[in-house]
Amino acid sequence: ILGERISASPNDIELNKKSLAVMNKRDCTDDPLYLEVAERVYKDEPTAPAAYSIGIQKLKAKQYSDALTYFEEAIKLCDNCIDVNQYHLRAGQTASLLGQTSKARRHANDILKTDPNNGEAYMLIGDAIVSSAKSCDDGKLGSASAYWLATDYYRQAKTVDNDVASKANQKISGYKKYFPTQKDIFFNGYEVGQNYTVECFGETTTIRSSD
């Protein structure tokens, strides 16, 4: 229906804006019409929804750097609009894919400032920590501490937001395989349940074993 209307009046910017809003609301982002309309709206007048829409297409095309640029542009153009947390979430997820852990966490924390019970934001922090876990080897228990910390955030996510509980549980279960065994923990001079400082993040977590 939208395609027919836009084909009849392709230069009707108000129609394009309304169509883009409908497609975003209904998550019709796979349709070729989506990018066409988004780029037309953005060219006429850069808006947060248009920038976000183009970012979505770049993300699906695995053009992560470009996607992040558009998502952050959407945040700037949003000016505390109702969708700003969604823009922060996408920007953070994309930054995490690029290995930009600090930026991903910054976007997540921006969400939590206004929505402290946003489970997706906690999931994002956990994912960002996991993405840099291999570079978090402190020479003691390896990168296990990063997985403990990420698990803490996944647990917090499902505590505040039941909608992400299933996804959080899957990640908690999946990353347990990266925990050290009780034997390894003992021979490194630690105990299960003991507090442990994750030096690369400056946070404290709890030692857990895989067995």
FENKALIN-V929749 format. One record per backbone hydrogen bond with DSSP energy under -1.0 kcal/mol. CO is the residue of the C=O (numbers start at 1). NH is the residue of the N-H. Records with the same first field share a line. If there is no record, write none. Layout:
# FENKALIN-V929749
CO=NH / NH
This chain:
# FENKALIN-V929749
1=5
2=6
3=7
4=8
5=9
9=12
11=13
12=16
13=17
14=18
15=19
16=20
17=21
18=22
19=23
20=24
21=25
22=26
23=28
31=34
32=36
33=37
34=38
35=39
36=40
37=41
38=42
39=43
40=44
41=45
47=51
48=52
49=53
50=54
51=55
52=56
53=57
54=58
55=59
56=60
57=61
58=63
59=62
62=64
63=67
64=68
65=69
66=70
67=71
68=72
69=73
70=74
71=75
72=76
73=77
74=78
81=84
83=87
84=88
85=89
86=90
87=91
88=92
89=93
90=94
91=95
92=96
93=97
94=98
95=100
96=99
99=101
100=104
101=105
102=106
103=107
104=108
105=109
106=110
107=111
108=112
109=113
111=114 / 115
115=118
117=119
118=122
119=123
120=124
121=125
122=126
123=127
124=128
125=129
126=130
127=131
130=133
133=136
141=144
143=146 / 147
144=148
145=149
146=150
147=151
148=152
149=153
150=154
151=155
152=156
153=157
154=158
155=159
156=160
157=161
161=164
162=165
164=168
165=169
166=170
167=171
168=172
169=173
170=174
171=175
175=178
176=179
180=210
181=185
182=186
183=187
185=190
186=189
191=194
194=207
196=205
197=199
198=201 / 202 / 203
203=198
205=196
207=193
